[in-house]
Amino acid sequence: MRLVWVSFDVMGRRCAEASAEAGGDVVGIATLPGPIDPARSGQCAFDDVAERLGAQLVETVDINAEESIAAVRALRPDLIFVVGWSQLVRDPFIALATEGVFGMHPTLLPRHRGRAPIPWAILSGLAKTGVTLFEIVDATADSGPIVGQQDVDIAADETATSLFEKVSEAHVQLIRTFVPQLIARTAPRVAQDPRQASSWPKRTPADGVIDWDTRASYLHDWVRAQTRPYPGAFTYAGDERLVVWRARPIDLDGGVSAGTVVERRAEGVVVACGEGGLLLEEVEPEAALDRLPVGARLG
């Protein structure tokens, strides 16, 4: 069958390659025009993948635009996959694929639909998440019939970086398993139970601000949930913005105002929190740690 992929991120790139390895004929890849935007988490180029697979590259900022629909229609797709794309596809686009349009969401649907699922999984304290391959039948988000799912365990010290990699591998495994079934027209489609549905809200880079009145144990979660490839948790030292990529909680007696640098160590600086302290081990700009004396106030 003729496959078209719509994606701008590294998960979609890996899945497109896996679908070809699983027997799909990838005839087109729709993606964002370059250059790579550092503000888009995980964005990557697809030029080399398209060339290697013999697929036509369609660049667009709006997959539902008439010119985008015309370009994809000309590829005569049987199956379309929308993975790692920030727009919902609408009915005219969905109608292009004779065998269906499919998406993937990094949770165990119908739970946790919506945005920023990897940061939210860590911030919510989940011990397990997963990835769901589902059919897109209308313009609502993450609600179509489920084709397959794969569980992903979340370690107690999981970071967004490590969970992103686990989730990426689960995406690929689902593609390897179910693309042959979709091609053979034997893949299941199980309706989601709306009574079990829940949703996570969108997050923006500004949502990563650190509130030093929070307990250090939760600020540890706050930092690791938003580290690379996401924009990162951040604070301010005067007018300088500091992104905190890595930190860990430590025991600290009270009596010091939250946000105060109370100690310098070889690993970084210790900042008083609402309860306990947070050792900042990696920040950006890196030199900022050297400029933070004991007694400095963050926030």
Backbone hydrogen bonds in HBPLUS format (Angstrom, degrees):
<---DONOR---> <-ACCEPTOR-->    atom                        ^
c    i                          cat <-CA-CA->   ^        H-A-AA   ^      H-
h    n   atom  resd res      DA  || num        DHA   H-A  angle D-A-AA Bond
n    s   type  num  typ     dist DA aas  dist angle  dist       angle   num
A0025-ASP N   A0001-MET O   3.11 MM  24  5.92 158.3  2.16 176.7 174.8     1
A0078-ASP N   A0002-ARG O   2.84 MM  76  5.15 161.1  1.88 138.3 144.9     2
A0079-LEU N   A0002-ARG O   3.12 MM  77  6.39 166.5  2.14 154.1 157.6     3
A0003-LEU N   A0025-ASP O   2.78 MM  22  5.65 170.8  1.79 138.8 141.0     4
A0027-VAL N   A0003-LEU O   2.84 MM  24  5.83 147.1  1.95 151.9 161.1     5
A0004-VAL N   A0079-LEU O   3.00 MM  75  6.49 147.7  2.11 150.7 160.9     6
A0081-PHE N   A0004-VAL O   2.91 MM  77  6.38 157.7  1.96 160.8 168.2     7
A0005-TRP N   A0028-GLY O   2.98 MM  23  6.38 158.5  2.03 144.8 148.0     8
A0030-ALA N   A0005-TRP O   2.69 MM  25  6.11 163.1  1.72 164.3 168.2     9
A0006-VAL N   A0081-PHE O   2.78 MM  75  6.10 148.7  1.87 163.9 171.9    10
A0083-VAL N   A0006-VAL O   3.02 MM  77  6.30 147.3  2.13 162.2 171.9    11
A0007-SER N   A0030-ALA O   2.99 MM  23  6.43 157.8  2.04 171.7 175.8    12
A0008-PHE N   A0084-GLY O   2.94 MM  76  5.93 145.7  2.06 153.2 158.3    13
A0044-CYS N   A0008-PHE O   2.95 MM  36  6.09 151.2  2.03 147.5 151.2    14
A0013-ARG N   A0009-ASP O   3.06 MM   4  6.36 151.8  2.14 147.5 156.3    15
A0010-VAL N   A0042-GLY O   3.03 MM  32  5.73 135.3  2.23 142.3 153.3    16
A0014-ARG N   A0010-VAL O   3.03 MM   4  6.21 164.7  2.05 146.6 149.4    17
A0015-CYS N   A0011-MET O   2.96 MM   4  6.19 156.0  2.01 149.6 157.0    18
A0016-ALA N   A0012-GLY O   2.86 MM   4  6.01 156.3  1.92 148.0 154.0    19
A0017-GLU N   A0013-ARG O   3.17 MM   4  6.44 162.4  2.20 150.3 154.2    20
A0018-ALA N   A0014-ARG O   2.96 MM   4  6.19 153.8  2.03 142.2 150.2    21
A0019-SER N   A0015-CYS O   2.82 MM   4  6.04 148.6  1.91 150.4 158.3    22
A0020-ALA N   A0016-ALA O   3.27 MM   4  6.57 148.6  2.37 143.0 149.8    23
A0021-GLU N   A0017-GLU O   3.11 MM   4  6.44 156.4  2.17 146.2 152.8    24
A0022-ALA N   A0018-ALA O   2.91 MM   4  6.11 132.4  2.14 139.2 152.4    25
A0024-GLY N   A0019-SER O   2.90 MM   5  5.49 157.3  1.96 156.6 151.3    26
A0023-GLY N   A0020-ALA O   3.15 MM   3  5.32 163.7  2.17 107.5 111.2    27
A0056-GLN N   A0027-VAL O   2.92 MM  29  6.12 169.6  1.93 129.0 126.0    28
A0029-ILE N   A0056-GLN O   2.87 MM  27  6.24 154.4  1.94 161.8 163.4    29
A0058-VAL N   A0029-ILE O   2.85 MM  29  6.02 169.5  1.86 147.5 149.4    30
A0031-THR N   A0058-VAL O   2.82 MM  27  6.27 153.5  1.89 159.2 167.6    31
A0060-THR N   A0031-THR O   2.87 MM  29  6.11 154.7  1.93 151.3 159.6    32
A0040-ARG N   A0037-ASP O   2.99 MM   3  5.63 166.6  2.01 122.3 126.6    33
A0043-GLN N   A0040-ARG O   3.23 MM   3  5.70 170.1  2.24 133.5 132.1    34
A0050-ALA N   A0046-PHE O   2.90 MM   4  6.06 170.0  1.91 164.2 166.3    35
A0051-GLU N   A0047-ASP O   3.02 MM   4  6.25 159.1  2.07 147.5 153.3    36
A0052-ARG N   A0048-ASP O   2.92 MM   4  6.05 160.2  1.96 144.5 150.2    37
A0053-LEU N   A0049-VAL O   2.91 MM   4  6.08 152.8  1.98 151.8 158.9    38
A0054-GLY N   A0050-ALA O   2.92 MM   4  5.80 114.4  2.37 136.5 151.7    39
A0055-ALA N   A0050-ALA O   2.78 MM   5  4.67 152.3  1.86 144.7 147.1    40
A0054-GLY N   A0051-GLU O   3.27 MM   3  5.07 147.8  2.38  94.2 103.6    41
A0065-ALA N   A0062-ASP O   3.17 MM   3  5.47 166.0  2.19 111.1 115.4    42
A0068-SER N   A0065-ALA O   3.04 MM   3  5.24 122.0  2.39 101.3 116.1    43
A0069-ILE N   A0065-ALA O   2.96 MM   4  6.26 163.5  1.98 160.6 165.4    44
A0070-ALA N   A0066-GLU O   2.92 MM   4  6.11 156.1  1.97 145.9 152.8    45
A0071-ALA N   A0067-GLU O   3.04 MM   4  6.16 153.5  2.11 137.8 144.5    46
A0072-VAL N   A0068-SER O   3.01 MM   4  6.28 159.0  2.05 151.8 156.9    47
A0073-ARG N   A0069-ILE O   2.84 MM   4  5.95 158.7  1.89 149.3 156.1    48
A0074-ALA N   A0070-ALA O   3.08 MM   4  6.22 150.2  2.17 142.8 149.4    49
A0075-LEU N   A0072-VAL O   2.98 MM   3  5.27 148.3  2.08 106.3 116.2    50
A0076-ARG N   A0073-ARG O   3.00 MM   3  5.39 164.6  2.02 115.5 120.5    51
A0098-THR N   A0077-PRO O   3.42 MM  21  6.91 158.7  2.47 139.1 139.4    52
A0099-GLU N   A0078-ASP O   2.71 MM  21  5.12 155.4  1.76 143.4 146.7    53
A0080-ILE N   A0100-GLY O   3.20 MM  20  6.60 158.1  2.25 149.2 153.8    54
A0102-PHE N   A0080-ILE O   2.77 MM  22  6.20 156.8  1.82 154.3 162.0    55
A0082-VAL N   A0102-PHE O   2.78 MM  20  6.16 160.6  1.82 161.4 168.0    56
A0093-PHE N   A0090-ARG O   2.98 MM   3  5.63 125.0  2.29 119.5 132.6    57
A0094-ILE N   A0090-ARG O   3.00 MM   4  6.18 164.2  2.03 151.7 156.8    58
A0095-ALA N   A0091-ASP O   2.98 MM   4  6.11 149.8  2.08 156.8 162.9    59
A0096-LEU N   A0093-PHE O   2.97 MM   3  5.50 165.0  1.99 118.6 123.6    60
A0136-ILE N   A0101-VAL O   2.72 MM  35  5.39 169.3  1.73 142.4 146.1    61
A0103-GLY N   A0134-PHE O   2.85 MM  31  5.52 157.9  1.89 157.3 164.8    62
A0134-PHE N   A0103-GLY O   2.96 MM  31  5.52 169.3  1.97 155.8 159.1    63
A0105-HIS N   A0132-THR O   2.93 MM  27  5.30 153.1  2.00 144.8 153.6    64
A0107-THR N   A0105-HIS O   2.83 MM   2  5.71 140.6  1.98 100.5  92.5    65
A0132-THR N   A0105-HIS O   2.86 MM  27  5.30 158.6  1.90 148.3 155.3    66
A0111-ARG N   A0108-LEU O   3.16 MM   3  5.82 135.8  2.37 131.4 125.9    67
A0198-SER N   A0110-PRO O   3.33 MM  88  6.77 149.9  2.42 140.3 135.9    68
A0113-ARG N   A0198-SER O   2.78 MM  85  6.08 163.5  1.81 149.6 144.2    69
A0200-TRP N   A0113-ARG O   2.73 MM  87  6.09 157.3  1.78 157.4 159.9    70
A0115-ARG N   A0200-TRP O   3.31 MM  85  5.88 139.2  2.48 139.1 134.4    71
A0120-TRP N   A0116-ALA O   3.08 MM   4  6.15 167.1  2.09 158.8 162.7    72
A0121-ALA N   A0117-PRO O   2.96 MM   4  5.88 145.1  2.08 135.2 143.7    73
A0122-ILE N   A0118-ILE O   3.42 MM   4  6.72 156.3  2.48 150.4 154.4    74
A0123-LEU N   A0119-PRO O   2.92 MM   4  6.14 172.4  1.93 159.2 161.7    75
A0124-SER N   A0120-TRP O   2.82 MM   4  5.75 143.4  1.95 144.2 152.3    76
A0126-LEU N   A0121-ALA O   3.16 MM   5  5.59 154.5  2.23 170.4 172.4    77
A0125-GLY N   A0122-ILE O   3.04 MM   3  5.24 157.9  2.09 107.6 114.7    78
A0154-ILE N   A0127-ALA O   2.92 MM  27  4.97 168.7  1.93 130.6 127.1    79
A0129-THR N   A0152-VAL O   2.78 MM  23  5.14 173.8  1.79 160.4 161.6    80
A0152-VAL N   A0129-THR O   2.88 MM  23  5.14 156.6  1.93 127.0 122.6    81
A0131-VAL N   A0150-GLN O   2.91 MM  19  5.40 147.1  2.02 145.7 156.5    82
A0150-GLN N   A0131-VAL O   2.97 MM  19  5.40 147.9  2.08 149.5 157.9    83
A0133-LEU N   A0148-GLY O   2.84 MM  15  5.25 172.0  1.84 159.6 162.3    84
A0147-VAL N   A0133-LEU O   2.76 MM  14  5.45 161.7  1.80 146.3 151.4    85
A0148-GLY N   A0133-LEU O   3.23 MM  15  5.25 159.4  2.27 139.1 141.4    86
A0135-GLU N   A0145-PRO O   2.83 MM  10  5.41 160.9  1.87 158.0 162.7    87
A0146-ILE N   A0190-VAL O   2.68 MM  44  4.90 159.7  1.72 144.2 137.1    88
A0190-VAL N   A0146-ILE O   2.83 MM  44  4.90 164.6  1.86 134.8 138.8    89
A0158-GLU N   A0155-ALA O   3.13 MM   3  4.90 163.5  2.16 109.3 108.2    90
A0163-LEU N   A0159-THR O   2.88 MM   4  6.05 166.0  1.90 158.9 163.6    91
A0160-ALA N   A0224-ARG O   2.69 MM  64  5.99 145.7  1.81 173.2 165.2    92
A0164-PHE N   A0160-ALA O   2.88 MM   4  5.76 151.4  1.97 138.2 146.1    93
A0165-GLU N   A0161-THR O   3.29 MM   4  6.55 151.5  2.38 139.6 146.1    94
A0166-LYS N   A0162-SER O   3.08 MM   4  6.38 157.4  2.13 145.4 151.3    95
A0167-VAL N   A0163-LEU O   2.85 MM   4  6.01 167.6  1.87 156.4 159.5    96
A0168-SER N   A0164-PHE O   2.88 MM   4  6.01 150.6  1.97 142.0 150.7    97
A0169-GLU N   A0165-GLU O   3.07 MM   4  6.30 158.9  2.12 148.4 152.7    98
A0170-ALA N   A0166-LYS O   3.03 MM   4  6.35 151.0  2.11 144.9 153.4    99
A0171-HIS N   A0167-VAL O   2.96 MM   4  6.27 150.4  2.05 148.1 155.7   100
A0172-VAL N   A0168-SER O   3.15 MM   4  6.50 160.8  2.19 149.6 153.4   101
A0173-GLN N   A0169-GLU O   2.97 MM   4  6.24 158.0  2.02 149.6 155.6   102
A0174-LEU N   A0170-ALA O   3.05 MM   4  6.25 158.4  2.09 148.9 153.8   103
A0175-ILE N   A0171-HIS O   3.05 MM   4  6.39 157.0  2.11 151.3 157.8   104
A0176-ARG N   A0172-VAL O   2.93 MM   4  6.21 163.0  1.96 153.8 158.3   105
A0177-THR N   A0173-GLN O   3.00 MM   4  6.18 146.0  2.12 143.1 152.3   106
A0178-PHE N   A0174-LEU O   2.85 MM   4  5.94 170.0  1.86 157.3 159.6   107
A0179-VAL N   A0175-ILE O   2.98 MM   4  5.41 160.5  2.02 141.3 145.0   108
A0182-LEU N   A0178-PHE O   2.79 MM   4  6.06 154.0  1.86 154.5 161.9   109
A0183-ILE N   A0179-VAL O   2.90 MM   4  6.09 158.1  1.95 154.0 159.8   110
A0184-ALA N   A0180-PRO O   2.99 MM   4  6.15 147.6  2.10 137.4 146.2   111
A0185-ARG N   A0181-GLN O   2.89 MM   4  5.88 105.6  2.45 132.7 150.3   112
A0186-THR N   A0181-GLN O   2.84 MM   5  5.04 161.0  1.87 150.3 151.3   113
A0185-ARG N   A0182-LEU O   3.16 MM   3  4.82 151.0  2.25  93.3 102.0   114
A0196-GLN N   A0193-ASP O   2.97 MM   3  5.66 157.2  2.02 121.8 128.2   115
A0197-ALA N   A0194-PRO O   3.22 MM   3  5.06 162.1  2.25 100.8 106.1   116
A0207-ASP N   A0204-THR O   2.88 MM   3  5.42 150.6  1.97 117.3 126.1   117
A0208-GLY N   A0205-PRO O   3.11 MM   3  5.72 166.3  2.13 118.1 121.8   118
A0234-PHE N   A0208-GLY O   3.08 MM  26  6.02 152.3  2.16 128.5 130.4   119
A0210-ILE N   A0234-PHE O   2.85 MM  24  5.79 146.9  1.96 171.6 168.4   120
A0214-THR N   A0211-ASP O   3.04 MM   3  5.87 162.9  2.07 126.6 129.7   121
A0274-GLY N   A0212-TRP O   2.80 MM  62  6.16 111.3  2.28 138.5 149.8   122
A0274-GLY N   A0214-THR O   3.04 MM  60  4.84 142.3  2.19 127.0 125.6   123
A0218-TYR N   A0215-ARG O   3.15 MM   3  5.58 127.7  2.44 106.1 117.8   124
A0219-LEU N   A0215-ARG O   3.10 MM   4  6.44 154.6  2.16 148.8 156.8   125
A0216-ALA N   A0275-GLU O   2.88 MM  59  5.92 167.6  1.89 165.3 164.4   126
A0220-HIS N   A0216-ALA O   2.93 MM   4  6.16 142.1  2.08 147.7 156.9   127
A0221-ASP N   A0218-TYR O   2.99 MM   3  4.96 112.2  2.46  94.0 109.8   128
A0222-TRP N   A0218-TYR O   2.77 MM   4  6.10 153.3  1.84 147.7 156.6   129
A0223-VAL N   A0219-LEU O   2.93 MM   4  6.12 153.6  2.00 145.9 150.2   130
A0224-ARG N   A0220-HIS O   3.09 MM   4  6.31 176.1  2.09 154.1 155.2   131
A0225-ALA N   A0221-ASP O   2.89 MM   4  5.86 145.4  2.01 150.0 158.0   132
A0226-GLN N   A0223-VAL O   3.17 MM   3  5.50 147.5  2.28 106.5 115.6   133
A0232-GLY N   A0226-GLN O   2.83 MM   6  4.68 111.0  2.32 152.0 159.8   134
A0230-TYR N   A0227-THR O   3.01 MM   3  5.49 158.2  2.06 124.8 122.0   135
A0244-VAL N   A0233-ALA O   2.78 MM  11  5.52 159.2  1.82 145.6 152.8   136
A0235-THR N   A0242-LEU O   2.88 MM   7  5.29 151.1  1.96 146.7 156.1   137
A0242-LEU N   A0235-THR O   2.81 MM   7  5.29 173.0  1.81 148.8 151.2   138
A0299-GLY N   A0236-TYR O   2.80 MM  63  4.92 153.1  1.87 138.8 147.4   139
A0237-ALA N   A0240-GLU O   2.86 MM   3  5.19 159.0  1.91 151.3 157.4   140
A0240-GLU N   A0237-ALA O   3.12 MM   3  5.19 157.3  2.18 125.3 122.5   141
A0243-VAL N   A0284-GLU O   2.94 MM  41  5.06 168.2  1.96 151.8 151.6   142
A0284-GLU N   A0243-VAL O   2.80 MM  41  5.06 138.3  1.97 140.6 152.2   143
A0245-TRP N   A0282-GLU O   2.84 MM  37  5.41 144.8  1.97 142.5 152.9   144
A0246-ARG N   A0282-GLU O   3.29 MM  36  4.93 156.1  2.35 136.5 134.1   145
A0281-GLU N   A0246-ARG O   2.94 MM  35  5.44 145.5  2.06 137.4 145.9   146
A0282-GLU N   A0246-ARG O   3.11 MM  36  4.93 148.7  2.21 143.4 136.8   147
A0248-ARG N   A0279-LEU O   3.09 MM  31  5.34 146.8  2.20 134.5 144.6   148
A0279-LEU N   A0248-ARG O   2.82 MM  31  5.34 169.0  1.83 164.7 160.9   149
A0250-ILE N   A0277-GLY O   2.84 MM  27  5.22 155.8  1.90 145.5 146.3   150
A0277-GLY N   A0250-ILE O   3.00 MM  27  5.22 164.6  2.02 158.7 156.5   151
A0260-THR N   A0257-SER O   3.20 MM   3  5.92 140.6  2.36 144.8 145.1   152
A0259-GLY N   A0272-ALA O   2.75 MM  13  5.40 174.8  1.75 145.8 145.7   153
A0298-LEU N   A0259-GLY O   2.73 MM  39  4.92 162.7  1.76 143.0 149.2   154
A0272-ALA N   A0260-THR O   2.89 MM  12  5.40 165.4  1.91 153.4 153.8   155
A0261-VAL N   A0296-ALA O   2.82 MM  35  5.32 162.5  1.85 158.8 164.1   156
A0295-GLY N   A0261-VAL O   2.73 MM  34  5.20 166.3  1.75 146.3 150.8   157
A0262-VAL N   A0270-VAL O   2.84 MM   8  5.74 155.6  1.90 153.4 161.7   158
A0270-VAL N   A0263-GLU O   2.85 MM   7  5.11 167.1  1.87 148.6 151.6   159
A0265-ARG N   A0268-GLY O   2.73 MM   3  5.18 164.4  1.75 176.3 178.0   160
A0268-GLY N   A0265-ARG O   3.21 MM   3  5.18 143.0  2.36  97.1 107.3   161
A0280-LEU N   A0269-VAL O   2.83 MM  11  5.47 159.9  1.87 169.1 164.3   162
A0271-VAL N   A0278-LEU O   2.92 MM   7  5.24 161.8  1.95 137.3 142.7   163
A0278-LEU N   A0271-VAL O   2.87 MM   7  5.24 157.7  1.92 146.4 153.0   164
A0273-CYS N   A0276-GLY O   2.88 MM   3  5.55 156.6  1.94 162.0 155.1   165
A0288-ALA N   A0285-PRO O   3.00 MM   3  5.60 158.3  2.05 116.7 123.8   166
A0290-ASP N   A0287-ALA O   3.06 MM   3  5.50 131.6  2.31 108.4 120.1   167
A0291-ARG N   A0288-ALA O   2.96 MM   3  5.11 143.0  2.10 101.8 113.3   168
A0292-LEU N   A0289-LEU O   3.41 MM   3  5.48 170.2  2.42 106.3 108.3   169
A0296-ALA N   A0293-PRO O   3.06 MM   3  5.67 161.4  2.09 139.1 139.7   170
